């Protein structure tokens, strides 16, 4: 039973610490987690999976797939 209360206390302290970190954040904004909106990801040429799929399946002027060169 003491292990249960000890675990509950550790979880409560952790949740309280994370809540305070969110409440007391100075600039009141979170970093961009979406790949399409993150500037650091764009600098490394990492794109959103949807955007990458669109470019891979985009047809060129002859009607061929840009990735494999087949129709």
N, C-alpha and C positions, 0 to 999 in steps of 0.2 A: 504493500500500500504506500510505503514511503517513496518507492520508485515512481509511482503514478503522480504523487504530489510534486516530486522533484521535477519530473518531466513537464508537468503543467506549469510550474513556476518558470522554468527555462523558456517555454513557449510564450508565456505571458510577457516576460521581459523582452524577448526578441520581437514580438509584435508591437510592443510599446515603443521600442527603439526605432523600428521601421516607420511607425506612425509619426513619431517626432521628426524623423528625417524628412518625411514628405511635407509636414506642416511647416517646418522651419526652413525650407529651401529658400535660398536668397532670391534667385531670379524667377521663381514661380513657373518654371517651364522644365519639361523633361527633354532629354535628347531625342532626336528623331530615330525611332526604331524601324520604321518602314524603309526598305532599301531604296525605293524610288525617291524618297525625300531627304535622305541622309547625304550630306555633301562629302563626307569622308569616303563613303562607298562609291560615289560617282567619280571622285579623284582616282580611285583604284580601278575604275572601269568595271565595277560590279553592278549589274543591273537587276531590276525586278524580274522574277521568272516569267511573268506575263509578257513583259516587254521583250524579253529574249525569245519567247515562243513566237511572238508576232514577227520578229525580224527573221527567224529561221524559216517560217512558213510563208513569208512574203514572196509573191511571184514576181519574177523580173519581166521585162517587156516582151519576152518570147513565151511567157506562160510557164516557165520552169521554176521550181523551188530554188530559192537562193542558197539553201544549205547543201543539198545533194546534187543539184543540177538536173533532176529528173522531174517529169510532169506529175 
